[in-house]
Amino acid sequence: MRALISDIHSNMEALTAVFADIDANGADEVFFLGDLVGYGPEPEACVDLVIKRATRGIKGNHDFALINGPYGFNYIAAEAIHCQRDTMLPKCLIMCFKKKSRWKYLDPLLKHLLLQFH
């Protein structure tokens, strides 16, 4: 069985509850449909969990904005993206391997359209 998740917006509490439900229902594949980041307080923890649990995914507009800038976003959404970009952006050569791995996960999602249903 497959499960679809989307619009997480950095809400780790909700994401954890969703994965608990997915596990309880026996889904063996999880597809991520975008907007992993935005608004919520825990973007890095959410990205780490989705990297670990999702089989395939695509980039949502908030994920795209994190990488490229929040063009066309309202003030509140843009401010959330700026704050999360400041938190997540790898800024040093040493001690930021985890940050780089998150960035490398999010950046190509839209380019390669990894969501492929069999």
C-alpha positions in Angstrom: 0.0 0.0 0.0 1.1 3.5 -0.8 0.7 6.7 1.3 0.7 10.3 0.0 1.8 13.2 2.2 2.0 16.9 1.4 1.9 20.4 2.9 4.0 19.6 5.9 5.2 23.2 6.2 7.8 22.3 8.9 5.3 21.0 11.4 7.2 18.1 13.0 4.4 17.2 15.5 1.9 16.7 12.7 4.4 14.9 10.5 5.2 12.5 13.3 1.5 11.8 13.8 1.0 11.2 10.1 3.9 8.7 10.0 2.5 6.9 13.0 -0.8 6.5 11.2 0.9 5.4 8.0 2.8 2.8 10.0 -0.4 1.6 11.8 -2.1 1.1 8.4 0.8 -0.8 6.9 1.8 1.4 4.0 5.1 0.3 2.5 5.8 3.3 0.3 5.4 7.0 1.1 5.2 9.6 -1.7 5.9 13.3 -0.8 3.9 15.8 -2.8 5.6 19.1 -1.9 5.7 21.9 0.6 8.0 20.3 3.2 9.2 23.7 4.5 7.4 26.9 5.3 5.7 28.5 8.3 6.4 25.9 11.0 9.3 25.8 13.5 11.1 22.6 12.6 12.1 22.6 8.9 15.4 20.6 9.4 13.7 17.8 11.5 10.9 17.5 8.9 13.4 17.3 6.0 15.4 14.6 7.8 12.3 12.5 8.5 11.0 12.8 5.0 14.5 11.9 3.6 14.4 8.8 5.8 10.8 7.7 5.1 9.6 8.9 1.7 10.3 6.8 -1.4 9.8 9.6 -3.9 8.9 13.3 -3.9 8.3 16.5 -5.8 9.1 20.1 -4.8 6.3 22.4 -3.7 6.2 26.1 -4.1 7.6 26.7 -0.6 10.4 24.2 -1.2 11.2 26.0 -4.4 11.1 29.4 -2.6 13.6 28.1 0.0 16.1 27.4 -2.8 15.3 30.3 -5.2 13.6 33.0 -3.1 10.0 33.7 -2.2 9.0 35.6 -5.3 5.3 36.3 -5.4 4.7 35.2 -1.8 2.7 37.4 0.6 4.6 39.1 3.4 4.0 36.4 6.0 4.9 33.5 3.8 8.0 35.3 2.5 9.2 36.1 6.0 8.8 32.4 7.0 10.9 31.4 4.0 13.6 33.9 4.8 13.7 32.6 8.4 13.9 29.0 7.3 16.5 29.8 4.6 18.6 31.4 7.3 18.3 28.3 9.5 18.9 25.7 6.8 21.4 27.3 4.4 24.9 25.7 4.7 27.2 28.6 5.6 30.5 27.0 6.4 32.9 24.4 5.0 33.2 22.5 8.3 30.4 21.2 10.5 27.6 21.6 7.9 27.4 18.3 6.2 23.9 17.6 7.4 22.7 21.0 6.2 24.2 20.3 2.8 22.5 16.9 2.6 19.1 18.6 3.2 19.8 21.2 0.6 20.9 18.5 -1.9 17.6 16.6 -1.2 15.3 19.6 -1.7 17.0 21.3 -4.7 16.6 18.7 -7.4 13.1 17.5 -6.5 11.3 19.6 -9.2 14.1 19.3 -11.8 13.9 15.5 -11.9 10.3 14.9 -11.0 11.1 11.9 -8.8 7.4 11.1 -8.3 6.8 8.1 -10.5 3.9 5.8 -9.9 4.4 2.3 -11.0 
